[in-house]
Structure formats: C-alpha cells, structure tokens
Amino acid sequence: PFVGFVEIPELIALLRESTHEFHPVALAAIVSACRRSASPKAAGDLILVELEKASGAAGRYPWARVLAAIGHRASLTIISSDLKASDSNTVTRTIEVLGRWINTDPVEYLFNACEKSDYRASAIQAILTLITTHSTKMDQRLEWLKRAQPFVMSRSEKRLFIAALSGTAHSGATALVQPFLKDVLVQAE
C-alpha cells in the first residue's frame, strides 16, 4: 500500500526519531507521500514547518532534501538563505540540495554562489546538472550557459557544459563551445 498525506505526520515523527542509517528510508517515504498527496504543496508546507523548527545545518538538511525532491517553491528562498552561512559545511550542503531540485528554480541562487571562489566548483556543477537534467526553453538555456561559461574551469566542468550545450540547437551554441575545444584533453573526449 502506498502512503499519502495522512501518513506524513507519522513519517515526520519517524524521521525526527530515526538513526542516521534509517534516514534514507524515512526520507524516501516522506518524499513518496508528499508526491502522492492530493496537495503536494500542503504536504510540503508540513515539511517546511519542520525545516524552520530544525536547528543547525545537520538538522535542516534532511528537511531541505525532501523539499528539493518535491520542488516546494515556497521553501526555496528559505533554503537558499543558507548559502550566506559562515559555516562552509552548511553552504556546501545547501548547494548540493539546490542541485537536486526537481526543476531549474534554484539556478539564480546557484549563480550567486558561483561568485564565492570556495563554492564555485560545486555551484557550477549544480547549475550545469540542473540545466542538463531539466527541460528549459532554448533561449533560457543558452542565456544560462553564457552566464555559466566564465565559471567553467576543470575538465569535468567542461564536459558537463558541453553536455548541457548538446541539447541546444542554436547558432550561438557553437560559439560557446569554441573556447573549450582549445583544451587538448577536452578535444580527445
């Protein structure tokens, strides 16, 4: 039997009380219940309450993961505020959560994170993954890729960039990939 909205409070209690090894199971159950709910927004609102009550990065992380998995728009600003934390673990986890969002809503927040050199690599990878994974209008995709290009530095980032660009049938796409083709290691790919 599938779980739904009425079971969410019980699942929340289960996650709160679970040991670390059972977190993945409890998280998966909550995500499933929220998605199957007649009102995913209302289900997400219950999880948002838990996020707001949680203390510290470790306490907020599981709730943020659920909200990202269901794409709870109202929580995006609250979760993204952790990008301004002084604790690098909090910022890194937040970038990870935003990079797992079910659509491209967090892209702008991630671009802001790219400006901080300590987080550039993880933020650009999250942006490129979101762009590649989720369908966007061609013009929007191209605009984001133009903005992302200056932050792309490593070979793996260049591969991700080219993968994001590969679904772009636009004359501007060729110009964006040209600088990376000068890299001998990327040419070999």
C-alpha positions, 0 to 999 in steps of 0.5 A: 500500500502506498502512503499519502498525506495522512501518513506524513505526520507519522513519517515526520515523527519517524524521521525526527526519531530515526538513526542516521542509517534509517534516514534514507528510508524515512526520507524516501517515504516522506518524499513518496507521500508528499508526491502522492498527496492530493496537495503536494504543496500542503504536504510540503508546507508540513515539511517546511514547518519542520525545516524552520523548527530544525536547528543547525545545518545537520538538522535542516538538511534532511528537511531541505532534501525532501523539499528539493525532491518535491520542488516546494517553491515556497521553501526555496528562498528559505533554503537558499538563505543558507548559502550566506552561512559562515559555516562552509559545511552548511553552504556546501550542503545547501548547494548540493540540495539546490542541485537536486531540485526537481526543476531549474528554480534554484539556478539564480541562487546557484549563480550567486554562489558561483561568485564565492571562489570556495563554492564555485566548483560545486555551484557550477556543477549544480547549475550545469546538472540542473540545466542538463537534467531539466527541460528549459526553453532554448533561449533560457538555456543558452542565456544560462550557459553564457552566464555559466561559461566564465565559471567553467574551469576543470575538465569535468566542468567542461564536459558537463557544459558541453553536455548541457550545450548538446541539447541546444540547437542554436547558432550561438551554441557553437560559439560557446563551445569554441573556447573549450575545444582549445583544451587538448584533453577536452578535444580527445573526449 
